[in-house]
Amino acid sequence: MTVVIQSGPPDRIGVEITSQLRGVRRIVTKKPASLAVLPIGDSGIVSHVRGDRAVVRRLLEVGLVPGTKVTLRRVAPLGDPIELWVRNFALSIRRAEALGIEIE
């Protein structure tokens, strides 16, 4: 079995698995998920933070660095802001900012 990891733009990231025994070739694509689409109560691991430079810097300063576990605790009635549980404290951010945070 041979595993090849492909890199590129977020919509093209995938893993190609080739089995030499059966001659089967399968491509599994996994698009990075955004923190904004995480269901309430679920957790994820931050993989990348994107967005405006000042916003990204502030999010990194408060602890949203790659590898950090994040739990979505609450969402405001109109959907914005959202409350996260990060490193034993509650953090509220805008949904637009949460769209730039990729999780695994």
C-alpha positions in Angstrom: 0.0 0.0 0.0 1.3 3.5 -0.9 0.0 6.6 0.7 0.6 10.0 -1.0 -0.4 13.2 0.7 -1.3 16.0 -1.7 -1.1 19.6 -0.7 -2.5 22.7 -2.4 -5.5 25.0 -2.0 -8.0 24.1 0.8 -10.5 22.7 -1.7 -7.9 20.4 -3.3 -6.2 18.9 -0.2 -6.5 15.1 -0.1 -4.9 11.8 0.4 -4.4 9.3 -2.3 -4.3 5.6 -1.3 -3.1 3.0 -3.8 -3.2 -0.7 -3.1 -0.8 -2.7 -5.1 -2.4 -6.0 -4.2 -5.9 -5.3 -5.6 -5.1 -2.6 -8.1 -7.6 -0.3 -6.4 -7.1 3.4 -6.4 -9.1 5.6 -4.0 -8.9 9.3 -3.3 -10.2 10.6 0.0 -10.7 14.3 0.1 -10.9 16.2 3.4 -11.8 19.9 3.4 -10.8 21.7 6.5 -13.8 22.6 8.7 -14.4 26.1 10.1 -15.0 26.8 13.7 -18.2 28.6 12.8 -19.9 25.3 11.6 -19.0 23.3 14.7 -22.1 22.1 16.6 -22.7 23.4 20.2 -20.8 21.3 22.7 -18.4 19.8 20.2 -14.7 20.2 20.2 -11.9 20.5 17.6 -8.2 21.2 17.3 -7.2 24.5 15.7 -5.2 23.8 12.6 -4.9 27.3 11.0 -6.0 30.9 11.7 -6.8 33.1 8.7 -8.2 36.6 8.3 -7.2 40.2 8.8 -3.7 40.6 10.2 -4.8 42.4 13.3 -7.5 39.9 14.1 -5.3 36.9 13.5 -2.6 38.5 15.8 -5.1 39.1 18.6 -6.6 35.5 18.3 -3.1 34.0 18.5 -2.3 36.2 21.5 -5.3 35.0 23.4 -4.3 31.4 22.8 -5.9 30.2 19.6 -2.7 28.8 18.2 -2.5 25.6 16.0 -2.8 22.5 18.2 -5.1 24.1 20.8 -8.3 22.3 21.7 -11.4 24.5 21.3 -15.0 23.8 22.4 -18.0 25.7 21.2 -20.1 26.4 24.3 -22.8 28.9 23.3 -24.2 30.8 20.4 -26.1 34.1 20.8 -29.8 34.1 19.8 -29.1 35.8 16.5 -26.0 33.7 15.8 -23.3 36.3 16.6 -21.2 36.3 18.7 -20.2 32.7 19.7 -18.6 31.6 23.0 -15.6 29.3 23.0 -13.9 27.4 25.8 -10.1 27.7 25.2 -7.3 26.9 27.6 -9.7 27.0 30.7 -11.3 30.4 29.9 -14.4 31.5 27.9 -13.7 33.6 24.7 -16.4 35.3 22.7 -15.7 36.1 19.0 -17.7 37.2 16.0 -18.9 34.5 13.6 -16.9 36.2 10.8 -13.7 35.7 12.8 -14.7 32.1 13.5 -15.0 31.4 9.8 -11.3 32.0 9.5 -10.3 29.4 12.1 -9.8 26.0 10.6 -10.2 23.0 12.9 -9.6 19.3 12.6 
